[in-house]
Amino acid sequence: MSGAPSPRHDAFWMPFTANRQFKSEPRMLVSAKDMHYTREDGQRVLDGTSGLWCVNAGHGREAITKAVQQQLAQLDYGPAFQMGHPGPFELAERLVKHAPDGLNKVFFTNSGSESVDTALKIALAYHRCRGQGERTRLIGREKGYHGVGFGGISVGGLVNNRRMFGPLLNGVDHLRHTQLRGNAFSRGIPNQGAELADDLERMIALHGADTIAAVIVEPVAGSVGVIPPPAGYLQRLRDITRQHGILLIFDEVITGSGRVGEAFAARRFGVVPDLITSAKGLTNGAVPMGAVFAADFIHDAFMQGPESAIELFHGYTYSGHPVAAAAGLATLDLYEREGLFQRSLELEERWAEALHSLSDLPHVQDIRNIGLMGAVEFDPRDTVGERGYDVFHHCFWKGNTLTRCTADTIALSPPLIISESQIDELISALASAIKAVD
């Protein structure tokens, strides 16, 4: 189906991939520009996923390329332990202008997984700084995805990410997920389910508020297949956590950088957490980088004792890497200059209309959307995930479009530069694939 036989690539153990299946018919991308990848056979492929939720400004942006080249030539690496260089300081100052009010401190990481583990460690250490070291319990959510560090998979709620790795962190509990059958085919924010936030009250009654350090949720659950929060749900979580002195962490690795409108979903939904994790779109996917945005009061709790003392014994060799910071600054320039943080809101209704036009096609059991995120979920066959994979496979080889399958759900998150005609092209290819796959 892909043309000439592809060479084997045995040495690379691929992440989150059925390696044997892939290597029997590799889907190889060799270049990219704007809204398209190019396959090995020269065929252009419309990118319906922003790579992996990250290339929000489109591919091959010259300004980012030049910034990276110039930085490599000037300063390829500089340590951030007891030393500094200008890039991360400038990037942090500019980023906090887009963050919710009060989140004015930025700790740089190299990925979403590292951002999550960093936020969890900051939360635990914050309570210890305040003399409440008994607050060690962390609360995640069923169907949550928070990366692949031991902290992230502990608070995450995807069973396949957890089952092979033995005992995880102790003292972790999970709220119920918010995907309700009654919300099927909702457009944007669903109406039912705000009361699910009251699960936290039950956990407080069970464990005691004075044992709980933090609650972490994705404002929109992304990796499991785009599940928007019920109306009022996030605000209810905020109210409960604030009442009981529990920190609220929003995992915005996917929803940040304009994916749902505004720079952060927290701003879109009008709910201010205490910590935000970020990555992916931070550098438009060009160079690995993540960040944790922290409320001033959290940062200030660490700034005690002798000024010569290290306040937080945590960090990474590549925290605030010069090249990543350069890519981040150039990316932020594009977002600001081209109004890309607001682009999702401008196209949201058009996007919703296109997605929901698929609702009457065979085996479609739900469609969900918010901003420029969308998902089409199918009835499973006897083997879960087969139908979703076949639709994804057909889209790539026959429809020349890149989608993402997660079990029997096709998730979409195109670059924010997508045109209305390209939305039609993407949805048309998906419709053809759904009709072709039994």
C-alpha positions as CSV (number, residue, x, y, z in Angstrom):
1,M,0.0,0.0,0.0
2,S,2.9,2.3,0.7
3,G,4.7,1.6,-2.6
4,A,8.2,0.2,-2.7
5,P,9.3,-2.0,0.2
6,S,10.7,0.0,3.1
7,P,14.0,-0.8,4.8
8,R,14.0,-2.3,8.2
9,H,14.7,-0.2,11.2
10,D,15.5,-2.8,13.9
11,A,17.6,-0.8,16.3
12,F,15.1,1.9,17.2
13,W,12.7,0.7,19.9
14,M,9.8,3.0,19.2
15,P,7.7,4.7,21.9
16,F,3.9,4.0,22.3
17,T,4.0,2.0,19.1
18,A,3.2,-1.6,18.0
19,N,6.8,-2.0,16.8
20,R,6.3,-5.2,14.8
21,Q,3.2,-3.9,13.1
22,F,4.9,-0.6,12.2
23,K,8.1,-2.1,10.9
24,S,6.2,-4.4,8.6
25,E,4.9,-1.3,6.8
26,P,6.6,1.9,8.0
27,R,4.9,5.2,7.9
28,M,7.9,7.4,7.4
29,L,7.8,11.2,7.2
30,V,10.8,12.9,5.6
31,S,10.0,16.6,5.5
32,A,7.3,19.1,6.6
33,K,6.1,22.6,5.7
34,D,3.2,24.6,7.0
35,M,0.2,22.3,7.1
36,H,1.8,19.2,5.4
37,Y,4.2,16.4,6.0
38,T,5.9,14.6,3.0
39,R,6.1,10.8,3.0
40,E,9.1,8.8,1.6
41,D,7.2,8.3,-1.6
42,G,6.9,12.1,-2.1
43,Q,3.2,12.3,-1.3
44,R,2.1,15.3,0.8
45,V,0.1,14.5,4.0
46,L,-2.2,17.0,5.6
47,D,-1.3,17.2,9.3
48,G,-4.5,16.8,11.4
49,T,-2.7,16.4,14.7
50,S,0.0,19.1,14.9
51,G,2.5,16.3,14.9
52,L,1.7,15.1,18.4
53,W,-0.4,18.1,19.7
54,C,2.7,20.3,19.5
55,V,3.3,22.0,16.1
56,N,0.7,24.7,16.7
57,A,2.1,27.3,14.4
58,G,2.6,25.0,11.5
59,H,5.8,23.3,10.2
60,G,9.0,24.7,9.0
61,R,8.6,28.2,10.4
62,E,11.6,30.1,9.2
63,A,11.8,32.4,12.2
64,I,12.2,29.5,14.6
65,T,14.8,27.9,12.3
66,K,16.9,31.0,12.2
67,A,16.6,31.6,16.0
68,V,17.8,28.0,16.6
69,Q,20.7,28.3,14.2
70,Q,21.8,31.6,15.6
71,Q,21.7,30.4,19.2
72,L,23.7,27.3,18.3
73,A,26.4,29.4,16.8
74,Q,26.5,31.8,19.7
75,L,26.0,29.6,22.8
76,D,25.2,25.9,22.3
77,Y,24.9,25.1,25.9
78,G,25.1,26.8,29.3
79,P,24.4,25.3,32.7
80,A,21.5,26.5,34.8
81,F,22.9,25.2,38.1
82,Q,24.4,28.2,39.9
83,M,24.9,29.8,36.5
84,G,22.7,31.5,34.0
85,H,22.3,32.7,30.4
86,P,19.8,35.3,29.1
87,G,17.4,33.0,27.1
88,P,15.3,31.4,29.9
89,F,15.1,34.6,31.9
90,E,13.7,36.5,28.9
91,L,11.3,33.6,27.9
92,A,10.0,33.3,31.5
93,E,9.3,37.1,31.7
94,R,7.3,37.0,28.4
95,L,5.4,33.8,29.2
96,V,4.0,34.9,32.5
97,K,2.3,37.8,30.7
98,H,0.1,35.2,29.1
99,A,-0.4,33.1,32.3
100,P,-3.4,33.5,34.6
101,D,-3.0,36.2,37.2
102,G,-0.7,35.3,40.0
103,L,1.2,32.6,38.3
104,N,4.4,34.6,37.8
105,K,7.2,32.0,38.3
106,V,8.4,29.5,35.7
107,F,10.5,26.4,36.2
108,F,11.8,25.0,32.9
109,T,11.9,21.3,32.1
110,N,12.4,19.3,28.9
111,S,9.0,17.6,28.5
112,G,5.5,17.3,29.7
113,S,6.4,14.2,31.8
114,E,9.1,16.2,33.5
115,S,6.8,19.1,34.0
116,V,4.2,16.9,35.8
117,D,6.8,15.3,38.1
118,T,8.2,18.7,38.8
119,A,4.8,20.1,39.7
120,L,4.1,17.2,42.0
121,K,7.4,17.6,43.8
122,I,6.9,21.3,44.1
123,A,3.5,20.7,45.6
124,L,4.8,18.2,48.2
125,A,7.8,20.4,49.1
126,Y,5.5,23.5,49.4
127,H,3.5,21.9,52.2
128,R,6.6,20.8,53.9
129,C,8.0,24.4,53.7
130,R,4.8,25.5,55.5
131,G,5.2,22.9,58.3
132,Q,2.5,20.6,56.8
133,G,4.7,17.7,55.8
134,E,1.8,15.3,56.5
135,R,0.2,16.5,53.2
136,T,1.6,13.8,51.0
137,R,-1.5,12.4,49.2
138,L,-1.9,13.2,45.5
139,I,-5.3,13.0,43.7
140,G,-5.5,12.3,39.9
141,R,-8.4,11.3,37.8
142,E,-9.5,8.2,35.9
143,K,-8.6,8.4,32.2
144,G,-6.1,11.1,33.0
145,Y,-2.8,11.2,31.2
146,H,0.1,13.0,32.9
147,G,3.2,11.7,31.1
148,V,5.3,8.7,31.8
149,G,7.4,9.5,34.9
150,F,6.6,7.5,38.0
151,G,4.8,10.5,39.4
152,G,2.8,11.0,36.2
153,I,1.7,7.4,35.8
154,S,0.8,7.2,39.5
155,V,-1.7,10.1,39.3
156,G,-2.6,9.2,35.7
157,G,-5.6,6.9,35.1
158,L,-4.9,4.9,32.0
159,V,-4.5,1.3,32.9
160,N,-2.2,0.3,30.0
161,N,0.3,3.0,31.2
162,R,0.4,1.5,34.7
163,R,-0.1,-2.2,34.6
164,M,3.4,-3.3,33.6
165,F,5.4,-1.3,36.1
166,G,4.6,-2.7,39.5
167,P,4.0,-0.7,42.6
168,L,3.8,3.1,41.9
169,L,3.7,6.0,44.3
170,N,1.9,5.4,47.6
171,G,-0.9,7.6,48.7
172,V,-2.6,8.3,45.4
173,D,-6.3,8.3,44.7
174,H,-8.4,9.1,41.6
175,L,-11.5,11.0,40.9
176,R,-14.0,9.5,38.5
177,H,-13.6,10.5,34.9
178,T,-16.1,13.0,33.3
179,Q,-17.0,11.2,30.1
180,L,-20.7,10.5,30.5
181,R,-23.0,8.7,28.1
182,G,-25.6,11.5,28.4
183,N,-23.1,14.0,27.0
184,A,-22.5,12.2,23.7
185,F,-22.4,14.5,20.7
186,S,-22.2,17.6,22.8
187,R,-20.7,20.6,21.1
188,G,-18.1,22.2,23.2
189,I,-18.6,22.2,27.0
190,P,-21.1,19.4,28.0
191,N,-23.9,20.2,30.4
192,Q,-23.9,17.1,32.6
193,G,-21.3,16.1,35.2
194,A,-20.2,19.1,37.3
195,E,-21.3,17.2,40.4
196,L,-18.5,14.7,39.7
197,A,-16.1,17.2,41.3
198,D,-17.7,16.4,44.6
199,D,-15.8,13.1,44.5
200,L,-13.1,15.2,46.0
201,E,-15.2,15.9,49.1
202,R,-15.7,12.2,49.5
203,M,-11.9,11.6,49.3
204,I,-11.4,14.4,51.9
205,A,-13.8,12.7,54.2
206,L,-12.0,9.4,53.6
207,H,-8.4,10.5,53.9
208,G,-8.6,13.9,55.7
209,A,-7.9,17.2,54.0
210,D,-4.7,17.6,56.1
211,T,-3.2,14.6,54.2
212,I,-3.8,15.8,50.7
213,A,-1.2,17.8,48.9
214,A,-2.6,18.4,45.5
215,V,-5.2,17.5,42.8
216,I,-4.0,17.3,39.2
217,V,-6.4,17.3,36.2
218,E,-6.2,18.1,32.5
219,P,-8.7,20.9,31.8
220,V,-9.5,18.9,28.7
221,A,-8.5,15.3,28.8
222,G,-6.5,15.0,25.5
223,S,-4.7,11.7,25.1
224,V,-7.7,9.6,26.0
225,G,-9.7,11.2,23.2
226,V,-10.6,14.9,23.9
227,I,-13.0,15.0,26.8
228,P,-14.0,18.6,27.6
229,P,-14.9,19.4,31.3
230,P,-18.6,19.6,32.2
231,A,-19.9,23.2,32.7
232,G,-18.9,24.3,36.3
233,Y,-16.7,21.2,37.0
234,L,-13.3,23.0,37.1
235,Q,-14.7,25.8,39.1
236,R,-16.1,23.4,41.6
237,L,-12.7,21.7,41.9
238,R,-11.1,25.1,42.5
239,D,-13.6,26.0,45.2
240,I,-13.1,22.7,47.1
241,T,-9.3,22.7,46.9
242,R,-9.1,26.3,48.0
243,Q,-11.5,25.7,50.9
244,H,-9.3,22.8,52.2
245,G,-5.8,24.2,51.5
246,I,-5.1,21.7,48.7
247,L,-3.1,22.8,45.6
248,L,-4.8,22.5,42.2
249,I,-2.6,21.6,39.3
250,F,-3.8,22.0,35.7
251,D,-1.9,19.8,33.2
252,E,-1.9,22.0,30.2
253,V,0.8,20.2,28.2
254,I,-1.8,19.7,25.4
255,T,-4.3,22.6,26.1
256,G,-1.6,25.3,26.4
257,S,-0.3,27.5,23.6
258,G,-3.7,28.3,22.1
259,R,-5.1,24.8,21.6
260,V,-8.5,25.7,23.1
261,G,-8.3,29.5,22.7
262,E,-6.3,31.9,24.9
263,A,-2.7,30.9,25.8
264,F,-4.0,28.5,28.5
265,A,-7.3,26.7,29.1
266,A,-7.3,28.2,32.5
267,R,-7.9,31.5,30.9
268,R,-10.5,30.2,28.5
269,F,-12.5,28.6,31.4
270,G,-11.8,31.4,33.9
271,V,-10.4,29.2,36.6
272,V,-7.0,29.9,38.1
273,P,-5.1,26.9,39.4
274,D,-2.0,27.1,41.6
275,L,0.4,25.3,39.2
276,I,0.2,24.7,35.5
277,T,2.3,22.2,33.5
278,S,3.3,23.0,30.0
279,A,5.3,21.7,27.1
280,K,4.6,20.6,23.4
281,G,3.5,23.9,21.8
282,L,5.9,25.9,23.9
283,T,8.6,25.6,21.2
284,N,6.2,24.5,18.4
285,G,7.7,21.1,18.7
286,A,11.1,22.3,17.3
287,V,13.2,21.6,20.4
288,P,12.1,19.6,23.5
289,M,11.1,22.0,26.3
290,G,8.6,22.1,29.2
291,A,7.7,24.5,31.9
292,V,5.8,24.7,35.2
293,F,4.1,27.9,36.1
294,A,3.8,28.5,39.8
295,A,1.8,30.9,41.9
296,D,3.8,33.6,43.6
297,F,2.8,32.3,47.1
298,I,4.2,28.8,46.3
299,H,7.5,30.2,45.1
300,D,7.7,32.6,48.1
301,A,7.2,29.8,50.6
302,F,10.6,28.4,49.4
303,M,12.4,31.7,49.7
304,Q,13.2,31.4,53.4
305,G,16.4,30.8,55.4
306,P,19.9,31.8,54.4
307,E,20.2,33.4,50.9
308,S,23.1,31.1,50.2
309,A,21.0,28.0,50.6
310,I,19.5,26.1,47.6
311,E,15.7,26.4,48.0
312,L,14.6,23.5,45.8
313,F,16.8,20.5,45.3
314,H,15.4,19.7,41.9
315,G,16.3,20.4,38.2
316,Y,17.6,19.0,35.0
317,T,20.8,19.3,33.0
318,Y,18.9,20.9,30.2
319,S,16.5,23.1,32.2
320,G,16.2,26.4,30.2
321,H,18.5,25.1,27.5
322,P,19.8,28.0,25.4
323,V,18.6,26.5,22.1
324,A,15.2,25.6,23.5
325,A,14.8,29.0,24.9
326,A,15.6,30.6,21.6
327,A,13.0,28.3,19.9
328,G,10.5,29.3,22.6
329,L,11.0,33.0,22.1
330,A,10.7,32.7,18.3
331,T,7.6,30.6,18.8
332,L,6.0,33.1,21.2
333,D,6.7,35.9,18.6
334,L,4.7,33.9,16.0
335,Y,1.8,33.3,18.4
336,E,1.6,36.9,19.4
337,R,2.2,38.4,15.9
338,E,-0.3,36.1,14.1
339,G,-2.9,36.0,16.9
340,L,-2.7,32.2,17.1
341,F,-3.7,32.1,20.8
342,Q,-7.2,33.3,19.7
343,R,-7.3,31.3,16.4
344,S,-9.0,28.3,18.0
345,L,-11.9,30.5,19.1
346,E,-12.2,32.1,15.7
347,L,-12.5,28.6,14.0
348,E,-14.3,26.8,16.8
349,E,-17.8,26.9,15.4
350,R,-16.6,26.1,11.9
351,W,-14.6,23.2,13.3
352,A,-17.6,21.9,15.3
353,E,-19.9,22.0,12.2
354,A,-17.4,20.0,10.2
355,L,-16.7,17.4,12.9
356,H,-20.4,16.8,13.7
357,S,-21.2,16.3,10.1
358,L,-19.8,12.8,10.7
359,S,-22.4,11.9,13.3
360,D,-24.6,9.7,11.1
361,L,-21.7,7.6,9.6
362,P,-21.4,3.9,10.4
363,H,-20.2,2.9,13.9
364,V,-19.8,6.5,15.2
365,Q,-20.9,6.5,18.8
366,D,-19.7,10.0,19.9
367,I,-18.1,13.2,18.7
368,R,-16.5,15.7,21.0
369,N,-14.9,19.1,20.3
370,I,-13.5,22.2,22.0
371,G,-11.3,24.9,20.5
372,L,-9.3,23.2,17.7
373,M,-9.5,19.8,19.4
374,G,-11.8,17.1,18.3
375,A,-12.5,13.4,18.6
376,V,-14.7,10.8,16.8
377,E,-15.3,7.6,18.8
378,F,-16.4,4.3,17.2
379,D,-18.1,1.2,18.4
380,P,-15.4,-1.3,19.1
381,R,-15.1,-4.7,17.3
382,D,-14.3,-7.8,19.4
383,T,-10.7,-6.5,19.7
384,V,-10.7,-3.0,21.1
385,G,-8.7,-0.6,19.0
386,E,-8.9,-2.4,15.7
387,R,-11.5,-0.2,14.1
388,G,-9.8,3.0,15.2
389,Y,-6.4,1.8,13.9
390,D,-8.0,0.9,10.5
391,V,-9.5,4.3,10.1
392,F,-6.2,5.9,11.0
393,H,-4.4,3.7,8.6
394,H,-6.8,4.4,5.7
395,C,-6.5,8.2,6.4
396,F,-2.8,8.0,6.1
397,W,-2.4,5.8,3.0
398,K,-5.6,6.6,1.1
399,G,-6.6,10.0,2.4
400,N,-3.1,11.5,2.7
401,T,-4.0,12.9,6.1
402,L,-2.4,12.3,9.5
403,T,-4.8,11.6,12.3
404,R,-4.2,10.0,15.7
405,C,-5.9,6.9,17.0
406,T,-6.3,6.1,20.7
407,A,-8.1,2.8,21.0
408,D,-11.3,3.3,18.9
409,T,-11.1,7.0,18.9
410,I,-9.7,9.3,16.3
411,A,-8.3,12.4,17.8
412,L,-7.7,15.6,15.8
413,S,-5.7,18.7,16.7
414,P,-4.5,20.5,13.5
415,P,-2.0,23.3,13.5
416,L,-3.7,26.6,14.4
417,I,-2.9,28.0,10.9
418,I,-5.4,25.6,9.3
419,S,-7.7,27.2,6.7
420,E,-11.4,26.5,6.4
421,S,-10.8,24.7,3.1
422,Q,-8.2,22.5,4.8
423,I,-10.7,21.7,7.6
424,D,-13.1,20.5,4.9
425,E,-10.3,18.4,3.3
426,L,-9.3,16.8,6.6
427,I,-12.9,15.9,7.6
428,S,-13.7,14.6,4.1
429,A,-10.7,12.3,4.3
430,L,-11.8,11.1,7.7
431,A,-15.4,10.5,6.4
432,S,-14.1,8.4,3.5
433,A,-12.0,6.3,5.8
434,I,-15.0,5.7,8.2
435,K,-17.2,4.6,5.3
436,A,-14.4,2.3,3.9
437,V,-13.7,0.6,7.2
438,D,-16.3,-2.0,8.3
